[in-house]
Amino acid sequence: MAMERVAVAVTSGLLLAVLLATFAPSPALAIDCGTNKSHNAFIGSKHWDDRLLFMDHPKKESKWLRTVSADVATGNLRGIINYIEVLDQKTNGNGGCAYLTSGGVSTNNVGFHIKSQRSHGLDFIIRVWGRPY
């Protein structure tokens, strides 16, 4: 009887784990901020015939003891993305982190959520390169 209960509990737990793994929303890709002073990210590879499809310079001033954030979305671009540069202009270690929230390489759009460190602003340059159609 006790072994039967253990078997049912293990089976139920395994089923729950599989269901959560299957139906849980996929998290956004967090670009590793690591220990580098500049939190740059390079996604994909640039080809010789790629063109600049999108560029933005999100910049926000700091707020005392708070973080600031910005959302950047390209919308539908007239091309397929091959390479993305996210360049942190604060190279002294006080920059922010970028999180890929939608799209990306091999699609026609990309979205980022950018967040600063506490009590610091953010200053990024985002460039998206791809093959126009």
N, CA and C atoms as an extended XYZ file, in Angstrom:
399
Properties=species:S:1:pos:R:3:atomname:S:1:resname:S:1:resid:I:1 pbc="F F F"
N         0.823       -1.188        0.000 N   MET     1
C         0.000        0.000        0.000 CA  MET     1
C         0.873        1.261        0.000 C   MET     1
N         1.925        1.298        0.817 N   ALA     2
C         2.803        2.460        0.888 CA  ALA     2
C         3.560        2.643       -0.420 C   ALA     2
N         4.018        1.560       -1.009 N   MET     3
C         4.735        1.638       -2.291 CA  MET     3
C         3.808        2.143       -3.393 C   MET     3
N         2.552        1.762       -3.306 N   GLU     4
C         1.575        2.212       -4.297 CA  GLU     4
C         1.397        3.734       -4.215 C   GLU     4
N         1.332        4.277       -3.000 N   ARG     5
C         1.204        5.724       -2.810 CA  ARG     5
C         2.441        6.454       -3.321 C   ARG     5
N         3.614        5.893       -3.068 N   VAL     6
C         4.857        6.501       -3.545 CA  VAL     6
C         4.874        6.525       -5.063 C   VAL     6
N         4.457        5.435       -5.693 N   ALA     7
C         4.434        5.359       -7.155 CA  ALA     7
C         3.468        6.390       -7.735 C   ALA     7
N         2.306        6.546       -7.109 N   VAL     8
C         1.323        7.524       -7.579 CA  VAL     8
C         1.872        8.942       -7.395 C   VAL     8
N         2.520        9.219       -6.272 N   ALA     9
C         3.080       10.550       -6.017 CA  ALA     9
C         4.185       10.882       -7.010 C   ALA     9
N         5.059        9.935       -7.292 N   VAL    10
C         6.141       10.162       -8.256 CA  VAL    10
C         5.571       10.379       -9.643 C   VAL    10
N         4.593        9.568      -10.033 N   THR    11
C         3.974        9.707      -11.353 CA  THR    11
C         3.276       11.059      -11.476 C   THR    11
N         2.561       11.467      -10.432 N   SER    12
C         1.869       12.764      -10.462 CA  SER    12
C         2.866       13.914      -10.548 C   SER    12
N         3.946       13.821       -9.777 N   GLY    13
C         4.976       14.863       -9.813 CA  GLY    13
C         5.645       14.956      -11.167 C   GLY    13
N         5.925       13.810      -11.771 N   LEU    14
C         6.543       13.782      -13.098 CA  LEU    14
C         5.605       14.372      -14.140 C   LEU    14
N         4.327       14.023      -14.066 N   LEU    15
C         3.343       14.565      -15.002 CA  LEU    15
C         3.241       16.084      -14.851 C   LEU    15
N         3.229       16.570      -13.623 N   LEU    16
C         3.170       18.010      -13.384 CA  LEU    16
C         4.403       18.716      -13.946 C   LEU    16
N         5.572       18.132      -13.758 N   ALA    17
C         6.807       18.729      -14.283 CA  ALA    17
C         6.783       18.800      -15.802 C   ALA    17
N         6.307       17.748      -16.458 N   VAL    18
C         6.229       17.738      -17.925 CA  VAL    18
C         5.235       18.786      -18.409 C   VAL    18
N         4.090       18.891      -17.750 N   LEU    19
C         3.093       19.892      -18.146 CA  LEU    19
C         3.623       21.312      -17.970 C   LEU    19
N         4.299       21.583      -16.862 N   LEU    20
C         4.869       22.917      -16.653 CA  LEU    20
C         5.932       23.242      -17.688 C   LEU    20
N         6.768       22.282      -18.016 N   ALA    21
C         7.811       22.519      -19.012 CA  ALA    21
C         7.217       22.753      -20.388 C   ALA    21
N         6.097       22.109      -20.671 N   THR    22
C         5.473       22.230      -21.990 CA  THR    22
C         4.685       23.523      -22.143 C   THR    22
N         3.922       23.886      -21.124 N   PHE    23
C         2.994       24.999      -21.268 CA  PHE    23
C         3.441       26.308      -20.628 C   PHE    23
N         4.544       26.313      -19.930 N   ALA    24
C         5.036       27.559      -19.331 CA  ALA    24
C         5.519       28.492      -20.433 C   ALA    24
N         5.287       29.791      -20.310 N   PRO    25
C         5.759       30.715      -21.345 CA  PRO    25
C         7.279       30.745      -21.384 C   PRO    25
N         7.799       30.867      -22.589 N   SER    26
C         9.257       30.892      -22.721 CA  SER    26
C         9.786       32.233      -22.220 C   SER    26
N        10.840       32.216      -21.438 N   PRO    27
C        11.383       33.468      -20.909 CA  PRO    27
C        12.099       34.257      -21.988 C   PRO    27
N        12.235       35.538      -21.760 N   ALA    28
C        13.000       36.380      -22.676 CA  ALA    28
C        14.478       36.032      -22.548 C   ALA    28
N        15.195       36.210      -23.627 N   LEU    29
C        16.630       35.959      -23.603 CA  LEU    29
C        17.310       37.114      -22.888 C   LEU    29
N        17.985       36.824      -21.810 N   ALA    30
C        18.745       37.854      -21.100 CA  ALA    30
C        20.159       37.840      -21.634 C   ALA    30
N        20.565       38.941      -22.171 N   ILE    31
C        21.933       39.048      -22.646 CA  ILE    31
C        22.817       39.136      -21.418 C   ILE    31
N        23.817       38.277      -21.365 N   ASP    32
C        24.654       38.177      -20.176 CA  ASP    32
C        25.351       39.501      -19.900 C   ASP    32
N        25.040       40.089      -18.760 N   CYS    33
C        25.702       41.333      -18.374 CA  CYS    33
C        27.061       41.061      -17.764 C   CYS    33
N        27.244       39.886      -17.228 N   GLY    34
C        28.545       39.441      -16.751 CA  GLY    34
C        29.284       40.453      -15.896 C   GLY    34
N        30.607       40.372      -15.933 N   THR    35
C        31.442       41.264      -15.136 CA  THR    35
C        32.166       42.278      -16.006 C   THR    35
N        31.876       42.289      -17.312 N   ASN    36
C        32.497       43.276      -18.189 CA  ASN    36
C        32.002       44.667      -17.820 C   ASN    36
N        32.833       45.664      -18.067 N   LYS    37
C        32.420       47.040      -17.771 CA  LYS    37
C        31.396       47.543      -18.771 C   LYS    37
N        31.470       47.073      -20.003 N   SER    38
C        30.497       47.452      -21.016 CA  SER    38
C        29.642       46.232      -21.328 C   SER    38
N        28.344       46.395      -21.329 N   HIS    39
C        27.434       45.273      -21.503 CA  HIS    39
C        26.973       45.163      -22.952 C   HIS    39
N        27.917       45.069      -23.869 N   ASN    40
C        27.603       44.936      -25.287 CA  ASN    40
C        27.143       43.521      -25.593 C   ASN    40
N        26.332       43.389      -26.650 N   ALA    41
C        25.899       42.073      -27.105 CA  ALA    41
C        25.897       42.060      -28.627 C   ALA    41
N        26.302       40.930      -29.177 N   PHE    42
C        26.331       40.736      -30.622 CA  PHE    42
C        25.626       39.423      -30.909 C   PHE    42
N        24.551       39.485      -31.681 N   ILE    43
C        23.733       38.307      -31.956 CA  ILE    43
C        23.734       38.063      -33.457 C   ILE    43
N        24.020       36.844      -33.879 N   GLY    44
C        24.027       36.483      -35.291 CA  GLY    44
C        25.365       36.757      -35.932 C   GLY    44
N        25.368       36.765      -37.262 N   SER    45
C        26.602       37.060      -38.006 CA  SER    45
C        26.273       37.982      -39.172 C   SER    45
N        27.173       38.907      -39.411 N   LYS    46
C        26.981       39.916      -40.451 CA  LYS    46
C        27.548       39.395      -41.765 C   LYS    46
N        26.775       39.527      -42.834 N   HIS    47
C        27.180       39.081      -44.163 CA  HIS    47
C        27.601       40.284      -45.006 C   HIS    47
N        28.325       40.027      -46.060 N   TRP    48
C        28.872       41.106      -46.893 CA  TRP    48
C        27.782       41.955      -47.541 C   TRP    48
N        26.624       41.370      -47.826 N   ASP    49
C        25.570       42.126      -48.516 CA  ASP    49
C        24.475       42.639      -47.571 C   ASP    49
N        24.697       42.565      -46.271 N   ASP    50
C        23.715       43.081      -45.314 CA  ASP    50
C        23.676       44.606      -45.335 C   ASP    50
N        22.505       45.128      -45.041 N   ARG    51
C        22.298       46.570      -44.956 CA  ARG    51
C        21.756       46.904      -43.567 C   ARG    51
N        21.969       48.140      -43.160 N   LEU    52
C        21.426       48.595      -41.884 CA  LEU    52
C        19.911       48.743      -42.038 C   LEU    52
N        19.152       47.923      -41.300 N   LEU    53
C        17.694       47.949      -41.388 CA  LEU    53
C        17.064       48.840      -40.317 C   LEU    53
N        17.763       49.003      -39.195 N   PHE    54
C        17.189       49.744      -38.070 CA  PHE    54
C        18.314       50.217      -37.157 C   PHE    54
N        18.133       51.417      -36.600 N   MET    55
C        19.080       51.927      -35.609 CA  MET    55
C        18.315       52.802      -34.622 C   MET    55
N        18.630       52.660      -33.344 N   ASP    56
C        18.000       53.481      -32.315 CA  ASP    56
C        19.033       53.772      -31.229 C   ASP    56
N        18.831       54.882      -30.536 N   HIS    57
C        19.747       55.291      -29.471 CA  HIS    57
C        18.928       55.600      -28.216 C   HIS    57
N        18.431       54.554      -27.528 N   PRO    58
C        17.668       54.810      -26.308 CA  PRO    58
C        18.576       55.346      -25.200 C   PRO    58
N        18.154       56.445      -24.611 N   LYS    59
C        18.957       57.104      -23.583 CA  LYS    59
C        17.999       57.673      -22.543 C   LYS    59
N        18.262       57.380      -21.276 N   LYS    60
C        17.434       57.913      -20.190 CA  LYS    60
C        18.333       58.343      -19.046 C   LYS    60
N        17.941       59.428      -18.411 N   GLU    61
C        18.685       59.941      -17.264 CA  GLU    61
C        18.439       59.057      -16.042 C   GLU    61
N        19.349       59.120      -15.101 N   SER    62
C        19.240       58.311      -13.887 CA  SER    62
C        18.180       58.877      -12.952 C   SER    62
N        17.702       58.013      -12.054 N   LYS    63
C        16.805       58.412      -10.968 CA  LYS    63
C        17.408       57.873       -9.679 C   LYS    63
N        17.461       58.709       -8.677 N   TRP    64
C        18.111       58.354       -7.426 CA  TRP    64
C        17.458       57.129       -6.787 C   TRP    64
N        18.277       56.105       -6.519 N   LEU    65
C        17.869       54.847       -5.888 CA  LEU    65
C        16.811       54.081       -6.675 C   LEU    65
N        16.693       54.337       -7.964 N   ARG    66
C        15.723       53.626       -8.803 CA  ARG    66
C        16.399       53.165      -10.080 C   ARG    66
N        15.789       52.204      -10.739 N   THR    67
C        16.256       51.802      -12.062 CA  THR    67
C        15.368       52.482      -13.096 C   THR    67
N        15.908       52.690      -14.273 N   VAL    68
C        15.113       53.198      -15.390 CA  VAL    68
C        15.160       52.148      -16.488 C   VAL    68
N        14.130       52.117      -17.308 N   SER    69
C        14.085       51.122      -18.373 CA  SER    69
C        13.476       51.724      -19.625 C   SER    69
N        13.712       51.037      -20.728 N   ALA    70
C        13.166       51.457      -22.016 CA  ALA    70
C        12.871       50.211      -22.836 C   ALA    70
N        11.825       50.284      -23.631 N   ASP    71
C        11.497       49.213      -24.568 CA  ASP    71
C        11.779       49.708      -25.973 C   ASP    71
N        12.468       48.877      -26.749 N   VAL    72
C        12.799       49.210      -28.130 CA  VAL    72
C        12.248       48.104      -29.014 C   VAL    72
N        11.433       48.471      -29.992 N   ALA    73
C        10.882       47.500      -30.933 CA  ALA    73
C        11.039       48.048      -32.344 C   ALA    73
N        11.443       47.195      -33.261 N   THR    74
C        11.669       47.639      -34.633 CA  THR    74
C        10.393       47.694      -35.448 C   THR    74
N         9.362       46.989      -35.029 N   GLY    75
C         8.213       46.817      -35.899 CA  GLY    75
C         8.616       45.865      -37.014 C   GLY    75
N         7.783       45.710      -37.998 N   ASN    76
C         8.120       44.822      -39.112 CA  ASN    76
C         9.067       45.536      -40.066 C   ASN    76
N        10.255       44.976      -40.200 N   LEU    77
C        11.262       45.547      -41.093 CA  LEU    77
C        11.085       44.986      -42.500 C   LEU    77
N        11.597       45.694      -43.475 N   ARG    78
C        11.540       45.217      -44.861 CA  ARG    78
C        12.797       44.426      -45.173 C   ARG    78
N        12.995       43.341      -44.417 N   GLY    79
C        14.152       42.492      -44.612 CA  GLY    79
C        14.229       41.435      -43.532 C   GLY    79
N        15.149       40.499      -43.722 N   ILE    80
C        15.379       39.432      -42.754 CA  ILE    80
C        16.636       39.766      -41.957 C   ILE    80
N        16.530       39.727      -40.644 N   ILE    81
C        17.630       40.097      -39.753 CA  ILE    81
C        18.689       39.001      -39.722 C   ILE    81
N        19.954       39.404      -39.891 N   ASN    82
C        21.083       38.480      -39.779 CA  ASN    82
C        21.979       38.798      -38.592 C   ASN    82
N        22.014       40.057      -38.169 N   TYR    83
C        22.982       40.474      -37.157 CA  TYR    83
C        22.415       41.627      -36.342 C   TYR    83
N        22.595       41.560      -35.025 N   ILE    84
C        22.108       42.595      -34.116 CA  ILE    84
C        23.255       43.023      -33.208 C   ILE    84
N        23.452       44.332      -33.095 N   GLU    85
C        24.437       44.896      -32.169 CA  GLU    85
C        23.692       45.681      -31.096 C   GLU    85
N        23.987       45.390      -29.851 N   VAL    86
C        23.473       46.174      -28.732 CA  VAL    86
C        24.704       46.719      -28.022 C   VAL    86
N        24.949       48.017      -28.176 N   LEU    87
C        26.183       48.628      -27.685 CA  LEU    87
C        25.894       49.525      -26.487 C   LEU    87
N        26.464       49.172      -25.357 N   ASP    88
C        26.330       49.958      -24.130 CA  ASP    88
C        27.335       51.099      -24.188 C   ASP    88
N        26.855       52.325      -24.163 N   GLN    89
C        27.735       53.482      -24.258 CA  GLN    89
C        28.365       53.857      -22.922 C   GLN    89
N        27.893       53.251      -21.846 N   LYS    90
C        28.509       53.477      -20.530 CA  LYS    90
C        29.547       52.384      -20.327 C   LYS    90
N        30.792       52.711      -20.565 N   THR    91
C        31.859       51.710      -20.532 CA  THR    91
C        32.583       51.656      -19.191 C   THR    91
N        32.029       52.302      -18.176 N   ASN    92
C        32.676       52.337      -16.864 CA  ASN    92
C        32.089       51.332      -15.874 C   ASN    92
N        31.241       50.434      -16.349 N   GLY    93
C        30.632       49.440      -15.469 CA  GLY    93
C        29.284       49.850      -14.923 C   GLY    93
N        28.819       51.056      -15.238 N   ASN    94
C        27.539       51.542      -14.734 CA  ASN    94
C        26.410       51.404      -15.746 C   ASN    94
N        26.637       50.674      -16.817 N   GLY    95
C        25.629       50.521      -17.859 CA  GLY    95
C        24.504       49.597      -17.438 C   GLY    95
N        23.610       49.341      -18.366 N   GLY    96
C        22.449       48.512      -18.077 CA  GLY    96
C        22.535       47.149      -18.720 C   GLY    96
N        21.404       46.474      -18.747 N   CYS    97
C        21.278       45.144      -19.339 CA  CYS    97
C        20.170       45.173      -20.381 C   CYS    97
N        20.360       44.431      -21.459 N   ALA    98
C        19.342       44.325      -22.501 CA  ALA    98
C        18.767       42.916      -22.491 C   ALA    98
N        17.449       42.827      -22.650 N   TYR    99
C        16.744       41.552      -22.680 CA  TYR    99
C        15.999       41.453      -24.008 C   TYR    99
N        16.248       40.393      -24.753 N   LEU   100
C        15.547       40.161      -26.012 CA  LEU   100
C        14.141       39.693      -25.676 C   LEU   100
N        13.133       40.432      -26.115 N   THR   101
C        11.753       40.098      -25.763 CA  THR   101
C        10.953       39.536      -26.922 C   THR   101
N        11.368       39.822      -28.155 N   SER   102
C        10.628       39.289      -29.299 CA  SER   102
C        11.516       39.286      -30.531 C   SER   102
N        11.150       38.429      -31.472 N   GLY   103
C        11.863       38.374      -32.743 CA  GLY   103
C        13.305       37.966      -32.589 C   GLY   103
N        14.138       38.494      -33.495 N   GLY   104
C        15.561       38.186      -33.455 CA  GLY   104
C        16.093       37.826      -34.823 C   GLY   104
N        17.198       37.109      -34.835 N   VAL   105
C        17.842       36.701      -36.080 CA  VAL   105
C        16.913       35.759      -36.844 C   VAL   105
N        16.897       35.888      -38.159 N   SER   106
C        16.073       35.100      -39.090 CA  SER   106
C        14.599       35.487      -39.056 C   SER   106
N        14.275       36.630      -38.435 N   THR   107
C        12.908       37.143      -38.480 CA  THR   107
C        12.954       38.546      -39.077 C   THR   107
N        11.803       39.208      -39.145 N   ASN   108
C        11.786       40.568      -39.681 CA  ASN   108
C        11.506       41.612      -38.604 C   ASN   108
N        11.648       41.225      -37.323 N   ASN   109
C        11.463       42.188      -36.232 CA  ASN   109
C        12.271       41.758      -35.021 C   ASN   109
N        12.497       42.703      -34.132 N   VAL   110
C        13.183       42.393      -32.877 CA  VAL   110
C        12.736       43.404      -31.831 C   VAL   110
N        12.659       42.954      -30.596 N   GLY   111
C        12.302       43.832      -29.493 CA  GLY   111
C        13.227       43.601      -28.313 C   GLY   111
N        13.564       44.671      -27.617 N   PHE   112
C        14.431       44.604      -26.445 CA  PHE   112
C        13.806       45.375      -25.297 C   PHE   112
N        14.041       44.889      -24.095 N   HIS   113
C        13.752       45.641      -22.876 CA  HIS   113
C        15.109       45.949      -22.264 C   HIS   113
N        15.385       47.216      -22.044 N   ILE   114
C        16.679       47.643      -21.518 CA  ILE   114
C        16.453       48.215      -20.124 C   ILE   114
N        17.289       47.773      -19.182 N   LYS   115
C        17.126       48.190      -17.791 CA  LYS   115
C        18.469       48.652      -17.245 C   LYS   115
N        18.445       49.756      -16.520 N   SER   116
C        19.674       50.311      -15.949 CA  SER   116
C        19.976       49.673      -14.598 C   SER   116
N        21.158       49.952      -14.105 N   GLN   117
C        21.479       49.607      -12.728 CA  GLN   117
C        20.863       50.672      -11.818 C   GLN   117
N        20.700       50.325      -10.564 N   ARG   118
C        20.088       51.254       -9.607 CA  ARG   118
C        20.902       52.546       -9.514 C   ARG   118
N        20.212       53.669       -9.576 N   SER   119
C        20.791       55.021       -9.480 CA  SER   119
C        21.653       55.407      -10.678 C   SER   119
N        21.517       54.691      -11.787 N   HIS   120
C        22.259       55.024      -13.002 CA  HIS   120
C        21.285       55.083      -14.173 C   HIS   120
N        21.618       55.880      -15.167 N   GLY   121
C        20.812       55.967      -16.371 CA  GLY   121
C        21.210       54.889      -17.361 C   GLY   121
N        20.642       54.983      -18.545 N   LEU   122
C        21.032       54.043      -19.595 CA  LEU   122
C        21.313       54.797      -20.884 C   LEU   122
N        22.218       54.233      -21.664 N   ASP   123
C        22.649       54.838      -22.925 CA  ASP   123
C        23.136       53.713      -23.829 C   ASP   123
N        22.301       53.320      -24.778 N   PHE   124
C        22.611       52.217      -25.678 CA  PHE   124
C        22.486       52.668      -27.126 C   PHE   124
N        23.170       51.974      -28.003 N   ILE   125
C        22.942       52.084      -29.442 CA  ILE   125
C        22.578       50.686      -29.926 C   ILE   125
N        21.458       50.592      -30.628 N   ILE   126
C        21.013       49.305      -31.163 CA  ILE   126
C        21.015       49.404      -32.678 C   ILE   126
N        21.727       48.483      -33.315 N   ARG   127
C        21.768       48.418      -34.778 CA  ARG   127
C        21.329       47.030      -35.220 C   ARG   127
N        20.482       47.005      -36.240 N   VAL   128
C        19.988       45.744      -36.783 CA  VAL   128
C        20.365       45.687      -38.254 C   VAL   128
N        21.094       44.647      -38.619 N   TRP   129
C        21.562       44.459      -39.989 CA  TRP   129
C        20.867       43.245      -40.596 C   TRP   129
N        20.592       43.322      -41.896 N   GLY   130
C        19.955       42.189      -42.561 CA  GLY   130
C        19.909       42.366      -44.055 C   GLY   130
N        19.251       41.415      -44.674 N   ARG   131
C        19.120       41.391      -46.124 CA  ARG   131
C        17.737       41.913      -46.496 C   ARG   131
N        17.661       43.079      -47.149 N   PRO   132
C        16.350       43.624      -47.536 CA  PRO   132
C        15.672       42.745      -48.584 C   PRO   132
N        14.343       42.812      -48.602 N   TYR   133
C        13.605       42.110      -49.661 CA  TYR   133
C        12.656       43.039      -50.354 C   TYR   133
